[in-house]
Amino acid sequence: MVAALTALGINLVNTLVGYIVAKKAFGKDLNVFLSMVFGSLGVRAIVVIASAWYCLSMLEMHQVSFALTFAVMGFMMLMGEILFFHQWFEKSK
């Protein structure tokens, strides 16, 4: 249970940080927007990978529970983020 909740927490924080960065970048010049969004994507990916490694290697969490929750919730939150930003962009036109 701890492994699943930790994986969920990592994905939730990653999604929230992505939302905050994209919201701050929205409305800026295209080059600034893209550099902020893709720059944060790279930094967030490194942090997420390091967090997952730490949880699985150092804390020795249950690997299957962590991996399944991490994969499923990561996919669901990514799809939610894409749909949210698509609707947001369409409303701002």
N, C-alpha and C positions, 0 to 999 in steps of 0.2 A: 504494500500500500504506500509506503514512504517513497519507493522508487517511482511509482506512477504519479504521485502528487508532485514530486520534484521535477519530473519530465514535463508535466503540465505547467508548472510554475516557470520553468525555463522558456517554454514556448509562449506563455502569456506575456512575460516580460519582453521577450524579443518582439512580439507583435505590437505591444504598447509603445516601445521605443521607435519602431518603424512608423507607427501612426503619428507620433509626436514629431518626428523628423519630417515626414511627408507633409504634415499640416503646416509646419514652419516654412517649408520650401515651396509650398503651393502659392502661385501668383508671382513668383520671382522669374527672372530671366531663365530661358530654357537651359542654358549651360549651367547656371547656378543650381537650378532644380535638379538636373541630372547628376551633377557632382555631389550634391548633398544626399540624394537618395541612394545612389550607387556607392558612394563612399561609406555611408552608414551601413549599407548592406554588407560590405566587406568586413567592416569592424564588428558588426553584429554576428556575422558568420564565424569569425575567429573566436569571439566570446562564447558563442553557443557550443562550438566544438570543444573548446577548452573546458567549459562547464560539464559537458557530457563526459569527457575523458576523466575529469576529476571525480565525478559521481560514480562512474563505473570502475575506475582503477583504484583510486585512493579510498573512497568511502565504501567500496565493494557492495554497491546496491544490487538488487536482483536484476540481472541483465535482461531477461526476457520481458519482464514487466516494464522496465524503463524503456527498452527499445521499442516495444509495441506502442506504448502510450506516446512516446516521443514522435514516432513516425506518423501515427494516425492524427494526433492533435496538431502536429506541425503542418500536415497537409490540409486539415480542416481550417486552421487559422490562416494559412496562406490563401486559400480559396476565399475565405471570408474577407480578408484584407483586399484582395483583388476586386471582389464584387463591390465592397464598400467604396473604394476609390473610383471605380467605374461610375457608380451612381452619383458620387460626389462631383465628379468631373462633368457628367451630363447635366446635373442641376445648375452648375456654374456657367454653362454656356449662355 
